[in-house]
Amino acid sequence: MGFYQLTYLFFAYSFLGWLGEVLTNAVRKRRYQDCGVLNGPLCILYGIGGLIISFALGDLQQSWFFLLGLGAVYATVLEWIAGHILERVSHTRWWDYSDRKFNLDGYICLGASVLWGLLSVFMVKWGNPLLLFLFDLIPGGVRAAVLWAGIVVFAIDAVGTFLTMLGLRYRWPPAEAVENRLANLTLRAGLWILGRVERRMTKAHPAVTFEREKKARATVFAAGCSPYKIVLLFIIGAFLGDVVETIFCRITAGYWMSRSSLVWGPFSIVWGLAIALVTLLLYRYKDKSASWLFVTGTLLGGAYEYLCSVFTEVVFGAVFWDYSAIPFNLGGRINLLYCFFWGFAAVAWFKVFYPPLSRMIERIPRTFGKVLTWCLCLFMVADMAVSSMALVRYNQRLEGIPPRNEVAVYLDEHYDDARMQAVYPKAVHTG
């Protein structure tokens, strides 16, 4: 699918999600209540979820069971993340499942997860084909103009809502303090947008407060689950994951091979992201039982690995792992045994490895730790950028496409086929 089709699906599912929420509240409470975050008739949570599920699970149309299961996992994780983000910025709950069985923090529950799974099946099998059929009926020029107009309006609405939730309206200078007429007009328009969004959100959710909490300055570097700690855990996890995979392949295959995701250094991005994400998502549950962590790690790990497989194949045109020869696999992207490995890894991470690593990171002097983290972050960004360009150019060479600019010539000279095959020995070109 192209840019316009994806944009169209985002708006379509955002609107349908908003409409479903309004109708559900009308039936339950017998009154109109706009539960959307934005000022317009859009629930972007449904739009984002629709795009993720369409992208990741589009090739599972014939596998109802897996489509339902993975769709439920992706939508549930998205709902959990969105709920906590909204709570953090607005200091209130936008939905609450606390009165339902098998809920977690009141933001997700088993019943809602099953519903998301069923909606995923309906969306992939019938929703997307129908919506794209209707999309093709619209003349090309008309749909492009409408979509771009929608993007502009959506951007203004999103920025206004975001600033309102951050409480920026209270920190802006009064319009009377601005002498320039154009600036005065712009400021008044901005304050009008913020005020309108605030009134609508307060009406829909009376408990919402827009005053930001003042946080005490931390005395320890990367305390708790801070961004600095997450970045360092990502880098540490990428390095340790590469080492573990390399040793595992040596034991099982009988020879050494590179398992790195990047051209500079032994780093596995899949493992690094897994460590960072599981810490970010499950930090507050790190003291739960090993069985709970195992089941959660198995489900999240399997869904994560499947999404990574689809992403790398679509973006880089290559398959970096294939489990087709292992029993109980799904499209060669994941298999039951390795999903269990993700579960065991989640238990081992929180019960064994995370506590000492966390203490070690927190002992780093604050100033040095910040400088070190930023330097490592810049290095990893550069490494990932060069690796991505090298992979794209590698695929172009395999397809017989000659270099068309100086960057391509540089990549051909420094990252030729021999070097790329050494870094990615198991990569299979798919075009």
N, C-alpha and C positions, 0 to 999 in steps of 0.2 A: 504494500500500500504506500501511496505517495503522501506528500505533506498535506495536500488539501483533503485527502480522504481521512487521514488521521485527525486533522483539525475538526473536520465535520463530525466524526465519530465522538470526539471529545465533547463538543457542544451538544450533540444529540443525547448522549448518555447523561451528561450533566443536567440537561433539561428534564429528561425522563425521570432521573433520580429525584430532582426537585418536585416534579409533579406527583411521583409516588409518595414522597414524604408528606406533601400537602394533603393528598387524598386520604392517606392513612390517619393523619391527625384529625381531618374533618369527620371521619367515621368514628374514631375513638372519642374525641372531645366535642364533636358536633359544633365546631367553629373553625374558622380559617386561622391558620397559624403558619407563618413563613419561617421555617426552621433552617433556611439556608444561611450560610455565612456571608455570601455576597449580597449586594443590593439587588442584583438582577435575579431572574428565575433560573438560577443554576446552582446545583450542588456539585462542586468540583471534585469531591471525593468519589462520586460515581463516575465522573468523566475520566479521572486518573485510573481508577480501578478498571474501567472498561478498556482503556488503552493497554494497560499492563497485561490483562488477561487475553486480549486479542493478539498482542505481540507474542506472548509466551506460549499460549495454548492453542494457537490457530491450527496446528497440525494434529490435534487430538479429537477431531470431530467424530471419529468412529469409536472413541474410547470414553464412553459415558462415565464410567466409574472414576477413572483418573482425572477426567475433565472436572467432574464434580469435586473430587478431593483436593486437587491442586488449586482450583478456583476458590474453594472455601478457605484454603490456607493463605493465598495471596490477599484476598479481600479482608480476611480477619486481621492479618498483620497490618494492612493499610489502615483499617478502622482503628486499631489499637494505637498506632503511631499518631494518626490525626487527632484522636481524642486527647492524648496527652499534650500534643502541641497546642491545641486550642485551650486546654486547661492552663498551660504554662503562660500563654500570652494574655488570656482574658480572665484568668483566675476563677473559672466556673466550669461546670460540666454542661456540655451541649447535648448529651444523651446519657442515660443511666440504665444499665441492665442489672442493677444490684438486687432487684426483687425477683430475678429469674434464676433458675437452677444452672449450675455449671458456668458461672460467670467469673471473669478475671478483672478485678479492679472496677467492675461495673461498666467497662467499655466494650468488652466482647463477651459473648456467651455462646453456648453450643447451638441454641436455636437459631440465632442470627447467622452463625457460621454455616449451618445447613442451608439456610435461605440463600446466602451468597453463593454457595455451591450450585444450587438449583438455577439461580439466575445466570451463573456463568455458563451452564449447559445451554440454557435457552439463548443466551446472547451469542455464543460461538456458532451454534447450529442453525439458528433462525434469525436472530437479531441483526448480526452483521450483514448477512446476505441481503436481507430486506432493506436495511438502511442504505447499503451501497447501491442497491438497485434503484432506490429513489434518488440517490445522489447523482447517478448517471443520467437520469431524466432531465436534470437541470442543465441549461446551456452553460458551456464552459466559462464564458465571460461573466455571466450573472453570478454563478456560484463563487468565482474568485473574488468578485467585488463584495458580495455579501459576507464571505468568510473573513476578508481583511477588515471590513467594517466591524464585524463581530469581535475580531481580535483587538482592535483599538478600544472599543467600548469595554470589553472584558478587562483589558490592561488598566484602564482608568478605574474601573470598579474595584479590581483587585488591589491596586495601590491605595485607593482611598480606604478600603476595608482594613488593609494591613496597618496603615498609619493610625487609624482609629483604634485598633486593638492594642497598638503599642502605646496609646495615650499621648500621641504626638500633638494632638489638638490643644492640649493644655500647656504645651511648651512653646507653641508658636507665638510670635509677637502679635499684638493686636493690629488690625488693619489700619487704624488711625496713625500708627507709628511709621507707616510706609508713605514716603512723599511722592515717589514716582507713580503716576496714574496707572500705567500698565501693570506695574508690580502690585499696586493696590488692588486692581481688578483681579489679577491672578490669585492673590492671597485670599480675597473675599470668596472667589469661586472655590478655592481649595477648602476653606473653612465651611462653606455651604455643603460641599460634598461630604466632608467628615461629619458635620452635624447631622446630615440626613442619614448617613450610614449608622451613626451612633444611636439615633432615635429608633430606627428600625430594629437594630440588634437588641436594644434594651426592651423594646416592646415584645419581641419574640422570646427573649430570655431575660426576664427581670433581674436574675441574679448576676448578670454580667457586670463586671467593674473594669474600668479602663485605666485605673491608677496603677502604675507599675510598682512592684515591691522593691524596696531597697535592700540589696544583699550585702551582708557583712563581707569585708575583704578577707579572702582566704589567706592564711599564714603558711600553708603548706602547698608546695608545687603540685599541680594536677591532683588535687584532693577529690575523693569520691569518683564520679564518672564524668570528669571534666573533659572538654574538647582536646586539651593537650594530652591527657592520658589515652584517649581514644586513638589519636594520631600515632602516638608512640606504640600502642598495642598493635595497630595496623602494620606498622613497619616491622616490629618484632615478630608478629604472627606470619607475615610474608616470608621473612627469613627462615624461621623455624619450620614453617610448612614446606618450604623448598628442601630443607635438609632432611626432614622426615620422609618426604616423597622420594627423594633421591636414594636414601638408604633402603626404603621399602622396595623400590624397583630393582635395586642391586640384589636384594635377597630373593625376590620372586622371579625376576627375569634372568639373573645371573651375570649382568654386566652393568656398568655405570652409564647413566644417560642424564642429560639435562632435564630438569623439571621446572625450570624457571619460566616465568611469564614475561620477563623483561630482558632486554639485550645487555643491560648494564647490571651486573651483580646477580646473586642467587636469591631472587625474590619471587614468590608465588602470590600473585594478586588475589586469586580465588581464596587462598587460605588467609591472607591478610584481611580482606574484606569480611570473611566469615568471622574471624576473631573480633574485629571491631564491631560488627553488627550484632553478634550474639551478646557481647558485653553491653552494648547500648540498649538492646531490647530486654535482656534478662537480668540486668544488674540488680534491680530491686527484688528479684526472685532468686538471687544466688544462694540464699540459705534454705531454699526449699529442698525437699527430699531428692535423693539421687534418681528415684524412679520417675518423678515429675520432670526433672531435667532431661532424663534419657528420652522420654516420649516427646517432649517439646523439641529437643535437639534433633531427633530423628525426622519429625515432620518439617521443621524449618530448614534443616540441612538438605533434605531431599528436594524441597521446593526451590531452595537457593541454587543448588547445583544444576537443576533443570533449567532455571532461568539463565544462569551463566552459560550453559551449553547453547541455548537458543541465541543469546546475545552475541557470543563469539562467532557463531556460524553466520548469522545475518550480517554483522558488522565487518568481520574480517574474512568471510568466505572460506573458513577453515574449521575443521573439527579437531579439537585438541585431545579429546578422549572419547572412547567408544566401548561401551559395555555390552555390545550385542552378543558376545560369546558367553556372558555370565548369566545364569538363570535369574528369572524374575526381574528382567530389565524393562525399562520403558523407553522405547525408541533408541536404545543404546546410550541415552543421556544420563540416566540414573539406574541403579539397581538396588534391590532390597538389602543386600549385604552391606553395601557402602552407606546406605541410609542409616543402618544400625551403627556403623562406624561414626557417623555424625552424632548420633545419640551418645555413644561412649565418650566421644571427644568433648561434648558439652559437659558431661559429668566430670571428666578429668580436668577440664579447664577451670571450672568454678570451685571444685573441691580440692584440687592439688596445685595447679600452676598459677592461677590468677592471684591468690593472696600474696605469695612472696614477690611476684612481679609487680603487683600494685604497691607493695611497701617499698620495693627498690626504686620505683619511679618517683614516689613521693619523697624519698630522701635526697633527690637531686636538688641542688640550690635553685631557687626560683628564677633568677636572672639567667643563669647558665642553661637551665632547662628550657626556658622559652626560646633562647637563641638557638639551642640545639634542635628543638622541635621544628622551628621555622626553616632552618637549614636543611634538615632531613626532608621536610615537606616539599621544599623547592626542588631538591634533588629527585624525589620520587615523581613529582609532576613532570619534570624534564625527561626522566627515564621512561615514563608511560607515554609521553608524547612522541619521543623518538621511536619507541618500540611499536607504537600504533602505525606511524608512517612507514616504518620498515616492513611491517606485516602487509600493509596495503600495497606497497611497492613490490613486495615478494609475490603476492598474488597476481599483480599486473604482469610481472615477468613470466609467470607460469602460463598466463593467457596470451603471451606474445606481444604485449603492449610496450612499445619503445618509450624511453624517457622523453618527457616533453618540456622539462624545465630544469633549472640548475639543482633544485632540491632532489629531483628524481635521479639525476646523474650522481650526486653526492651519495645517495642511498645505495645506488648500484655499486659504487666503488667501495664503500665501507661496510655494507651489509648485503653482500652477495649471497647467492644461493647456498654456497657451502657453509657460510656462517649461520644463516637462518636455519638450515637443516640441523646444524649442531645445537642451536639453542632450542629448536622445536622439532625434535626427532620424530614425535608421534603425530604431528600435525598432518591432516589429510585435506588437500585442497578440494573445495566443493564448488567454487565459482561464484 
